[in-house]
Amino acid sequence: MNIPPVGADGHRMTVNANLNENEAIWHFRSAWNVAALNCLDTKYQPVLESYGSFLKQHSRKLTSTNTALDTQFRTAHGSRNEGVKAREALMTSVYNYFALPPTLVGLCETALSISTEYQTTPPQDIAAFSVAGLQRFEAVFGQFFNEYDQYRVASAEWDMKYGSRYGASQPGYVAVHGASGPALASALLDSSASPVGEVLDPTTGARIPLVAPADSTISTPIVQPLAGDAPDNQVPN
């Protein structure tokens, strides 16, 4: 899995790095769009409702932002057609970024918080609200990337210590490394997967399960615009 690197300023170089105000508004709108389409539990109903209100109540600002971005891309790429291609390619990567399956819970919880605030205290400055909201969405992904980096370090350490005897790190080992007894049983239960074998930890004597990765579950987040979005000739998907 490719993890965005950390830049010189300490922030990860994601699709949301170094944006101007118009870009930040549009990326925030995209994140909210993905949440509205994928956060389907009943408790997340305010996400869909607030997103619809956001589109209607601020349609004029969103339209002007969209126009400004079209001009920006046309100027940067020398023609309208090339600008549209470049913008559509970027927005595809933005939607895919926000639809990253492991971050769905965090995305939904953040969207619910933002949506509730939008309903209870309607923002006066939609640009400031969008910029701040995008930072909150981005924090979800930053946390995941940091945790994934920590996993890679732990996995590499396991490989260095045990790889010559057992091969590369196995799914299931890192998650329960050092656990035993009830903690180990609980971890296995939560994994919803059955061990395919085990190895003996020579240091602790613990029997470490080797859990095969599940290949029967496929997650395909929905990233199409909602029906209330602007027409395709105005808003790239």
N, C-alpha and C positions, 0 to 999 in steps of 0.2 A: 504494500500500500504506500503510495506516495504522500508524504507528509510535507506541507509547506514549510520551508526553512524559516528560521528567525533572522530578520534583517538587522542591520547595524543599530537601528533604533530600538531593538528589543521586541518588536512586533513581528508576527509571522507574515510572510509575503503571500497572502491569500488573494482571492479575487476582490476582496474588500479593502485592500491596502492602497493608501495614497489616492483616495477618491476626492473629486471636487464635490461641491454641495449638490449639484444636479445628479451626479452619479450616485451619491450616498442616498438621496431620496429614492431613486429608482431601484437600487439594490435592497433598500429597506422594504419597499413595496413588493419586490420579488420574494423576499423571505416571508413576509406576511401571507403572500399568495400561496406559497408552498405549505405553510402551516394550515391555512384555511382549507386546503384540499386534502391534507394528510392527517390532521388531528381530528379523528372521527369519533372519539369517545364523547358521550353525552356532555360531560363536564366542559368540553372544549367548544361547545356551541357558540359562546360569546366571541370566539376567534373568527368564525365565519361571519357572524352578524356585524361585528365591528369593522372587519375588512370591507364588507359591502358598504357600510356607512362612510368609511374613509374614502372609497372610490367616488361616491356620490357627492359628499360634502366638499371635497377638495378636487373635483374634476378639473376646474380651471387651472389650478396650480399644477396638477399632474400633466395636463395637456401642454402647458407652457414648458414644463420640464422636459417632456418627451420631445417637443420641437427643438429645444435648445440642444439636446443630446444628438438629435438627427443632424443638426448643423455642425456640431462638434465633430462627429464621425465623418461627415461629408468633407469637411475641410481637411481633416487629418489624412484621409485616404484618397483625395483628389477627385472623387466623383460620387454622385448619389448612390449608384449601384454598388460600388466598392464599399462605401460607407455603410450601406444596409447589410452587406455580407459580413463585414467586420463586427457590426453591432449584434447581429443575430448570433454569430459565433460566440461572442462574449456572453450574451445573455443565456445561451445554452449552458455554458460553463457555470454561470451564476446559479441557475436553477438546479443543475446537478449538484453543485456545492451544497446548497441548502437542503437537498433531498438525501444527504448522506444518512443511510439507515441507522448507524449506531448513535446518532445525535438526535433521533426523532423525539424521544421523551423530553430532552432538554429544550429542543425547539418548541415543542407544544406548550411546555410550562412557561417558557419565556413569552410566547405569543399570547397565552392566556393572561399573563400579568399585564402586558402592554395593552391588550384589548380591554381589560377591565378598567385600566387607568383612562383609556380613551373614552370609555362610556361615562365614567364618573366625573372626570375632569377634562372636558374637551380641550385640546391644545389650541392656543392662540397662534403660535408660530409653528406651522406644520413642518417647515424645514428643520428647525431645531429639534422638534419631536422625532423626525425621521432619522436625523443624524445620531441622536442619543439612542433611539430604538435599534438602529443597525449595530451600534457598539454592544448593546445587550445581547443581540443575536450572535454576534461574533464571539462573545465571551463563551458561549456554549461550545463552539467549535474549538476555541483555544484550549479549553479544559480537556476536550477529547484528545486533541493532538498532543498535549503534554502527557496525558495518561498513556497514550500509545507509545510515545517516546520512552517512557519509564518501562513499559512492557518490553520494548525491544532491548533495552539495557539488561533487564532481568533475564530475558531469553538468551542473550549473548553470554551472560555470566554462567547460565546453566550449561550452555554448549561447551564453554571453556572447561568447566569443572567435570561434566559427565559425558560430553559428546563422544569422546574416544571410546567409551564403553557402551553407550546406549544409542548413539546416533544423534541427529539434530533434535532440538527441543520439541516436545510433543504437545499438541493441544490438550489442555487439561492439567498439565504438570505445573506450569507457572501459577495458575489460578489457585492451586491448593498446596503449593510448596511450603513445607514447614507445618502444615496442618495435620492433625491426626485425630482419631477418636470421633466424637460428635461433630467437631468442626469439619473434618474430612467428609463424613457421611452427609452433612448438610450441603457441602459444596457439590458433592456428586449428585445429590437429589435436585439441587437447583439447576444443575447443568442440563437436565432432561436428556442426558446421553448415557449410554452404558459403556463401561470400560471395555477395551478390546485386549487388554493385557495389563501388566504392571512391572515395575522395576523396584529393586530394593535400594533405598538410600543407605550407602555404607556408613554415613556419618551418624544418622539418627536411628537407623533401623526401620524407618517407616516404609510401608509398602505404597509406592506412588502409582496411582492409576494412569494408564495411557488411554485417553479418550479420543476416539476418531472424530474428526470434524463432521458436523451434520451437513449432508448434501441434499436433503429432501425439502429444504425450506428455501424459497426464493422470495425476496422482497423487491417489489417494483413500485417505488413511490410515484405518485401522480404529480406531474408538473405542468399540466395544461392550464391556461388561464381560465378563470371563472367566466360565466356567461355575462356578468356585468362589466367585464373589462372592456377597454376601448377596442375598436375594430382592429383586425390584423394589419391593416394598412397604416395604423397609427402606433400600435404597440407590438414590438417583436415578442414572440413567445419565449 
